[in-house]
Amino acid sequence: MRINVFSDVSLRVLMLLSAEPGQLTTRSIAEAVGAPYNHVSKAVLRLRQLGLVEAMRGRAGGVRISAAGMAATVGGVLRILDARTDVADCQSGRGECPLAHGCGLRGALNMAREAFYASLDTVTIAGMAGTRPPEAVPEAPLEAMPAALPVTLHTQATG
C-alpha cells in the first residue's frame, strides 16, 4: 500500500517530535524531515486539531507532541489522515467504469487497505521513535479524540 504525501509528512512530524524532549519550530521541523515548510505547516495544523501535537505561538512558541500523540497508533493516524474514499479510481475518460456495478475489485482493495491499517494498529508513534509513552496518560485528551483513531496505551508490569 502507498500512503499519500500529507500522511507521510504528518507521520514524519510525529516521529521527530516524539524523539524531541522540547519544542521545535515549524521551520526547523520542515528542515529536519526534509519537507516543504507549507506541507509541514498544514500537517502541524491538522495534528493539532486531532490533539496529537500542542502548538504555542510567540517568541518562545513551538510545537511538541502531546501524550495522546505519543500513544496514538500509526494505523489510527493513517485512517484519519487518508481522506481517500476508494483505493481504486473507478472512472475513465468517458465517465464511470462500465464494470463498476458488478466489479469486486473496489471492495477487495478497500479490504486490503484496512488490513494494511490493522497491521499498523500495534505500532505506536512512541514505539517508532524508540521512546516510550508516558506512564500516566491523561484521560481527557484521549476521550476527546475521534472514535476512528484507536489509541493503544502500553504500561509496564510491576512486580
N, C-alpha and C positions, 0 to 999 in steps of 0.2 A: 504494500500500500504506500501511497505517497501523500504526505500532508501538504497543505497549502503554505505559501510563504509567510503569511501572517501567523499561523500556528507555529511554524518553525522559529520565527523571531521571538514570539512570546515564550516558547519553551526555553530558548537560549537566555532570555532575560531572567526568567525564574531560576534557571540553573546558576547563573552568575550571582544573582542576589542571594541565593541560598548558601553560597560559599563565602559571602562577604559579611563580616560582623556589623558593619556600619552602613551608612547611606552612601549612595552613588548618585551623581547627576545623570540625567538622561543622555547628555552628550558623552560622558565617559562610558556609559553602558553601550552606546552605539559603537564607540571605538573598540571596546573590549569584545563585543560579539560579532564585529565585522558587518554591521548592517547600517543602512542609511538612517540618519537621525530621525527623519519623518516617520519611517517604519517603526522605529523603537518608540517614538512618542505616542503613536497610535496604539501600540501594544501595551505600553505602560498605562495608558488611559483605560483600556478595556480590562486589564488585570486589576486595576484599582477599583473599577466598577464591580468586579466579581469578588472583591475583598481579599485578593491574593497578594497584593502589594499595598504599601502605605506610601503616599506621596506627600511631602511637606514643601510648601513654597517658601520663597525668600532666600536671603543670603546664606543662611545655614540649612537650607532645604535640601531635599534629595529624595531618593526612592530606596525603600528597603522592603524586604519580603515580610509578610505577616505570618503569624503562627498557622493560619489556615492555608497559606501558600506553601509553607514547608510540608504540611501534612497532605496536601492535595495529591491525587494520583494523576499520572500522565494521561491515562485513558479518560478520566473525568474531565481534565482540562481540554483535551482534544475534542471530546464530544461537544463541548460548548463553543469552542473557537472555530470549529469547522462548520461553516454555515451552509455548505452544500447539502441539498436535499437528496440528490441522487448521485451515485458514483458514475453511472453511465449517462451520457448526453444523448437522449433518445430523440434527437432532432436531426433532420437532414436539410439540405438546401431547399427542398420542396415542402417543408413542414415536418409534422410528426412522422416518425418512422412507421412504415406500414406494418411492421411486425410487432409494434408496441403492445397491442391488445392481447396477443397470445404468447408473448415472449416471457420467459422466466429469467432472463439474464439480469434485468434490473433488480429483482428480488434477491437473486443469488449474490450479486455484487454488494448489495446492502447488507446481507448476512455476513459476507466476508469482511466488510468494513467493521461491523460490530464485533466480530471475532478478533480483529486487529486491536480495537479499543479494549476489549475484555482482557487481552493478553497483557495490556499495559496498566490494568487496574491494580496490579500488585506492586507497581513501581511508583514510589513517591518522589516528589521533587527533591526532598532532602536526601533520599537514597541515591539519586542520580549524581548528586554533587558530592557524595561521600560524607554528608553531615547527617546528624540525627535530629529529628524534630524535637521540640521542647517536651519535657516530661508532662507538664501540666498545660494543656492547650485550652484556652478559654472556650466555653460552650457557645457564647453569643455569636461570634463570627461564623462558626460552623453552622449554626441553625439558620443564619441569615443567608447562607449560600443557596443557589438554585438547587432543586432536587436532582437535576441531571448531572451534578458534579459530585460523584462519590468521593468521600474523604476517608482515608484509612489512617487510623492512629496506631502507632506502634509504642508499646510500653515495655519496659524491661521487667522481667520477673525478679522478684526479690526472694532471697532465701539462702 
